[in-house]
Amino acid sequence: MSDALLTDLYQLTMLQAYQTRGMTGKASFELYARRLPAQRGFLMVAGLEPALCYLESLSFTADDLGWLASTGRFSDAFLASLESFCFRGDVWAVPEGTVLPAQAPWLRIEASLPEAQYVESRLINLLHLSTLIATKAARCVLAARGRPL
């Protein structure tokens, strides 16, 4: 299966609901950390390249569609619409390695409601782990105060 199915089932059911109701207007969301642990006043954003590659290559393969059909959860019309599904929205992001406080946006997505909804979970996944690792590494360097790590 392709990266298109690396998401929550919820995202797929929401896509079908949006299609059923004709909800295709513009939407946007920002990815950020609401709060940081005490004594950790920053994070270092990382993982933007894999996130952008995901958005650029997002599509459902015939195998993906076959598997989705086999679940019996989705209508034929919805599955047919996924044949041409791709991300056509806009992305704004801070540069890789940017140091940010809590509540500062790392990334902003502006797209149709179905596209924005669908990519949200995977983008959180791609950026969260990389940002966590980069931030921990930056804190280790600061704590080492010039000593080799």
GULUM-908746 format. One record per residue (C-alpha): residue in three letters; x negated, y negated, z. Coordinates in nm, 2 decimals, m for minus. Each point is the difference from the previous one (the first is absolute). Layout:
// residues N
<drenba code="ala" east="X" north="Y" up="Z"/>
...
//
This chain:
// residues 149
<drenba code="met" east="0.00" north="0.00" up="0.00"/>
<drenba code="ser" east="m0.11" north="m0.36" up="m0.06"/>
<drenba code="asp" east="m0.05" north="m0.28" up="0.25"/>
<drenba code="ala" east="0.35" north="m0.12" up="m0.08"/>
<drenba code="leu" east="0.13" north="0.26" up="0.25"/>
<drenba code="leu" east="m0.24" north="m0.10" up="0.28"/>
<drenba code="thr" east="0.28" north="m0.19" up="0.18"/>
<drenba code="asp" east="0.29" north="0.05" up="0.24"/>
<drenba code="leu" east="0.31" north="0.17" up="m0.12"/>
<drenba code="tyr" east="0.18" north="m0.31" up="0.13"/>
<drenba code="gln" east="m0.16" north="m0.21" up="m0.28"/>
<drenba code="leu" east="0.14" north="0.23" up="m0.27"/>
<drenba code="thr" east="0.35" north="0.00" up="0.15"/>
<drenba code="met" east="m0.01" north="m0.38" up="0.02"/>
<drenba code="leu" east="m0.10" north="m0.02" up="m0.37"/>
<drenba code="gln" east="0.30" north="0.21" up="m0.09"/>
<drenba code="ala" east="0.23" north="m0.21" up="0.22"/>
<drenba code="tyr" east="m0.14" north="m0.32" up="m0.16"/>
<drenba code="gln" east="0.06" north="0.14" up="m0.35"/>
<drenba code="thr" east="0.36" north="0.11" up="0.09"/>
<drenba code="arg" east="0.08" north="m0.34" up="0.13"/>
<drenba code="gly" east="m0.18" north="m0.20" up="m0.28"/>
<drenba code="met" east="m0.24" north="m0.16" up="0.26"/>
<drenba code="thr" east="m0.29" north="m0.11" up="m0.22"/>
<drenba code="gly" east="m0.06" north="m0.36" up="0.12"/>
<drenba code="lys" east="m0.34" north="m0.14" up="0.11"/>
<drenba code="ala" east="m0.14" north="0.10" up="0.33"/>
<drenba code="ser" east="m0.33" north="m0.06" up="0.19"/>
<drenba code="phe" east="m0.18" north="0.13" up="0.30"/>
<drenba code="glu" east="m0.32" north="m0.06" up="0.18"/>
<drenba code="leu" east="m0.23" north="0.25" up="0.17"/>
<drenba code="tyr" east="m0.15" north="m0.12" up="0.32"/>
<drenba code="ala" east="m0.07" north="0.11" up="0.36"/>
<drenba code="arg" east="0.25" north="m0.13" up="0.24"/>
<drenba code="arg" east="m0.24" north="0.01" up="0.30"/>
<drenba code="leu" east="m0.35" north="0.13" up="0.08"/>
<drenba code="pro" east="m0.11" north="0.18" up="0.31"/>
<drenba code="ala" east="m0.13" north="m0.22" up="0.29"/>
<drenba code="gln" east="m0.36" north="m0.11" up="m0.05"/>
<drenba code="arg" east="0.02" north="0.07" up="m0.37"/>
<drenba code="gly" east="0.09" north="m0.32" up="m0.16"/>
<drenba code="phe" east="m0.07" north="0.08" up="m0.37"/>
<drenba code="leu" east="0.02" north="0.27" up="m0.27"/>
<drenba code="met" east="m0.19" north="0.04" up="m0.32"/>
<drenba code="val" east="0.21" north="0.07" up="m0.30"/>
<drenba code="ala" east="m0.11" north="0.29" up="m0.22"/>
<drenba code="gly" east="0.16" north="0.25" up="m0.25"/>
<drenba code="leu" east="0.11" north="m0.25" up="m0.26"/>
<drenba code="glu" east="m0.15" north="0.17" up="m0.30"/>
<drenba code="pro" east="0.19" north="0.33" up="0.06"/>
<drenba code="ala" east="0.31" north="m0.20" up="0.07"/>
<drenba code="leu" east="m0.03" north="m0.18" up="m0.33"/>
<drenba code="cys" east="m0.08" north="0.32" up="m0.19"/>
<drenba code="tyr" east="0.31" north="0.16" up="0.14"/>
<drenba code="leu" east="0.22" north="m0.29" up="m0.11"/>
<drenba code="glu" east="m0.16" north="m0.01" up="m0.35"/>
<drenba code="ser" east="0.05" north="0.38" up="m0.06"/>
<drenba code="leu" east="0.33" north="0.05" up="0.18"/>
<drenba code="ser" east="0.22" north="0.23" up="m0.21"/>
<drenba code="phe" east="0.19" north="0.33" up="0.04"/>
<drenba code="thr" east="m0.12" north="0.30" up="m0.19"/>
<drenba code="ala" east="0.22" north="0.27" up="m0.15"/>
<drenba code="asp" east="m0.11" north="0.23" up="0.29"/>
<drenba code="asp" east="0.10" north="m0.27" up="0.25"/>
<drenba code="leu" east="0.34" north="m0.04" up="m0.16"/>
<drenba code="gly" east="0.05" north="0.38" up="m0.01"/>
<drenba code="trp" east="m0.08" north="0.03" up="0.37"/>
<drenba code="leu" east="0.24" north="m0.29" up="0.09"/>
<drenba code="ala" east="0.27" north="0.17" up="m0.21"/>
<drenba code="ser" east="m0.05" north="0.33" up="0.18"/>
<drenba code="thr" east="0.08" north="m0.17" up="0.34"/>
<drenba code="gly" east="0.36" north="m0.06" up="m0.12"/>
<drenba code="arg" east="m0.01" north="m0.34" up="0.18"/>
<drenba code="phe" east="m0.01" north="m0.22" up="m0.31"/>
<drenba code="ser" east="0.23" north="m0.07" up="m0.29"/>
<drenba code="asp" east="m0.10" north="0.07" up="m0.36"/>
<drenba code="ala" east="0.04" north="m0.38" up="m0.08"/>
<drenba code="phe" east="m0.24" north="m0.09" up="0.28"/>
<drenba code="leu" east="m0.26" north="0.26" up="m0.10"/>
<drenba code="ala" east="0.03" north="m0.12" up="m0.37"/>
<drenba code="ser" east="m0.07" north="m0.36" up="0.13"/>
<drenba code="leu" east="m0.32" north="0.12" up="0.17"/>
<drenba code="glu" east="m0.15" north="0.11" up="m0.34"/>
<drenba code="ser" east="m0.08" north="m0.37" up="m0.07"/>
<drenba code="phe" east="m0.05" north="m0.12" up="0.36"/>
<drenba code="cys" east="m0.31" north="m0.20" up="0.05"/>
<drenba code="phe" east="m0.12" north="m0.30" up="0.21"/>
<drenba code="arg" east="0.05" north="m0.32" up="m0.19"/>
<drenba code="gly" east="m0.02" north="m0.24" up="0.29"/>
<drenba code="asp" east="m0.26" north="m0.25" up="0.12"/>
<drenba code="val" east="m0.26" north="0.06" up="0.27"/>
<drenba code="trp" east="m0.18" north="m0.25" up="0.22"/>
<drenba code="ala" east="m0.27" north="0.12" up="0.23"/>
<drenba code="val" east="m0.29" north="m0.13" up="0.21"/>
<drenba code="pro" east="m0.34" north="0.10" up="m0.13"/>
<drenba code="glu" east="m0.14" north="0.34" up="0.12"/>
<drenba code="gly" east="m0.19" north="m0.05" up="0.33"/>
<drenba code="thr" east="0.20" north="m0.31" up="0.11"/>
<drenba code="val" east="0.02" north="m0.04" up="0.38"/>
<drenba code="leu" east="0.35" north="m0.09" up="0.12"/>
<drenba code="pro" east="0.18" north="m0.05" up="0.33"/>
<drenba code="ala" east="0.33" north="0.17" up="0.08"/>
<drenba code="gln" east="0.30" north="m0.12" up="m0.21"/>
<drenba code="ala" east="m0.21" north="m0.12" up="m0.29"/>
<drenba code="pro" east="0.12" north="0.17" up="m0.33"/>
<drenba code="trp" east="m0.24" north="0.24" up="m0.17"/>
<drenba code="leu" east="0.21" north="0.05" up="m0.30"/>
<drenba code="arg" east="0.32" north="m0.13" up="m0.15"/>
<drenba code="ile" east="0.21" north="0.18" up="m0.26"/>
<drenba code="glu" east="0.26" north="m0.17" up="m0.22"/>
<drenba code="ala" east="0.20" north="0.23" up="m0.22"/>
<drenba code="ser" east="0.35" north="0.13" up="m0.07"/>
<drenba code="leu" east="0.16" north="0.14" up="0.31"/>
<drenba code="pro" east="m0.04" north="0.37" up="m0.11"/>
<drenba code="glu" east="m0.37" north="m0.05" up="m0.08"/>
<drenba code="ala" east="m0.08" north="m0.19" up="0.32"/>
<drenba code="gln" east="0.19" north="0.25" up="0.21"/>
<drenba code="tyr" east="m0.17" north="0.30" up="m0.16"/>
<drenba code="val" east="m0.36" north="m0.11" up="0.03"/>
<drenba code="glu" east="0.02" north="m0.12" up="0.36"/>
<drenba code="ser" east="m0.07" north="0.32" up="0.18"/>
<drenba code="arg" east="m0.29" north="0.11" up="m0.22"/>
<drenba code="leu" east="m0.17" north="m0.34" up="0.02"/>
<drenba code="ile" east="0.03" north="0.00" up="0.38"/>
<drenba code="asn" east="m0.17" north="0.35" up="m0.01"/>
<drenba code="leu" east="m0.28" north="m0.10" up="m0.23"/>
<drenba code="leu" east="m0.08" north="m0.33" up="0.17"/>
<drenba code="his" east="0.04" north="0.10" up="0.37"/>
<drenba code="leu" east="m0.26" north="0.28" up="0.02"/>
<drenba code="ser" east="m0.26" north="m0.19" up="m0.20"/>
<drenba code="thr" east="0.06" north="m0.32" up="0.21"/>
<drenba code="leu" east="m0.02" north="0.20" up="0.32"/>
<drenba code="ile" east="m0.34" north="0.15" up="m0.10"/>
<drenba code="ala" east="m0.14" north="m0.33" up="m0.12"/>
<drenba code="thr" east="0.11" north="m0.18" up="0.31"/>
<drenba code="lys" east="m0.15" north="0.26" up="0.23"/>
<drenba code="ala" east="m0.33" north="m0.02" up="m0.19"/>
<drenba code="ala" east="m0.01" north="m0.38" up="0.02"/>
<drenba code="arg" east="0.06" north="0.02" up="0.38"/>
<drenba code="cys" east="m0.28" north="0.26" up="0.04"/>
<drenba code="val" east="m0.24" north="m0.23" up="m0.19"/>
<drenba code="leu" east="0.10" north="m0.29" up="0.23"/>
<drenba code="ala" east="m0.04" north="0.21" up="0.31"/>
<drenba code="ala" east="m0.34" north="0.12" up="m0.12"/>
<drenba code="arg" east="m0.13" north="m0.36" up="m0.01"/>
<drenba code="gly" east="m0.26" north="0.07" up="m0.26"/>
<drenba code="arg" east="m0.10" north="0.35" up="0.11"/>
<drenba code="pro" east="0.01" north="0.27" up="m0.26"/>
<drenba code="leu" east="0.32" north="0.21" up="0.00"/>
//
